[in-house]
Amino acid sequence: MNRFAHVTGWGMAAPDRVLTNDDLAKMVDTNDEWILSRTGISERRIAEPGESTATLAVDAALRALESTDINAKDIDLIIVATSTPEYIFPSTACIVQDKIGASRAGAFDISAACTGFIYAVNMAAQAIRTGSIENALVIGAETLSRFTNWEDRDTCVLFGDGAGAFVLQSSDQPGGVLTCVMRSDGSGESLLSLPAGGSKLPASHETVDKKQHTIQMNGREVFRFATRVMASATREAVSLASWELDDVTWVIPHQANMRIIEAAARGLRMPIEKFVINLSRYGNTSTASIPIATCEALESGRIQDGDHLVLVGFGAGLTWGALTLEWVLPERKISRAARRRRAILVFLARVRSFVRRLRRKIEGLIWGTSSNDPI
Ligand code: COA
């Protein structure tokens, strides 16, 4: 029996405290017009003293679980993607495991910077599809504000705090997570990093004085890299799913910069309206940005049953990746009529896709161009 990994629950958490561009203009030499026009960001959320990556992750996880028909004890695996963990060790995932009472779950963190959520969803989906687990909780959570140099206008305007979580469950119903591409290029390690606090540069008075415990970034180079990989990763994941770009209903990109998202849309020749964007209200929340954007799109009813989604991101490492997902709501969440409508929509989409591939194959035979697509 084929097993599929479906997203059956989702939840997000963001601190209440809002830091606007005007607030930042009182802290560094910047202004609302510059930040908005160069990044698309208007405000971001900042963790209060009692909040941390784990507390945000726990809140998002509990909300995600509430939206499913399973409870914490049914979770087999918890993966937290984060670049701002609670500690170097133990993992933030273990803290979440304890706080939510997931007594049967294995738990670990993934460090793939802002691409981490895509990597983590793919890892969980693979474990479900191979049959080694039934239910997984995947969380992207960050408190980047704790690692921001609030005197550096190049970086402090960009980042925000938050968390988003997916519950993934095994099902024999086709759909869910379909394909994923994960890429990296460590030669870009210095373009975006948090240099101190690890084994190379343990904390010392010197590292603190030099502000090496805060984010260091070459913005222009990261911008260039991001505009290059967003479109290519999307194309690769879409092609692996045997979709065409036209088949994609929504692209949910990492929310780093509006100009990067616009460049990706241009590169893919896709209308910007197909991109889920909430960057202006949260800034760049790293691993949390894709699940937070997905949660908001689901809650506003934009993502519908049968939609074809692409999640695509990039970040420090350098890392980048894209994942395709056929959004199929769990049976219990939809009415009988909606289920029938969904079955018809999914069937028609598959027929359309088959006809397109068949046409390409026939054209290939007639014109002698090669097509390796399996029909
Ligand atoms: N307010 C006002 N001026 C600022 C500023 C700010 N917050 N930050 C930088 N500037 C200034 C620069 O000092 C520079 O001044 P100069 O021309 O006198 O030297 C000028 O604005 C232009 O700087 P530049 O770096 O060329 O701006 P940019 O258009 O490349 O935008 C970023 C800067 C950071 C917004 C952009 O490079 C970016 O988004 N890069 C990707 C970053 C990213 O996404 N990181 C996370 C990846 S997960």
Residues whose N, C-alpha, C, O or C-beta is under 5 A from the ligand:
A	BS01	COA	D29 T30 N31 W34 R38 T39 C114 R153 D154 V157 G219 R220 V222 F223 A256 N257 F314 G315
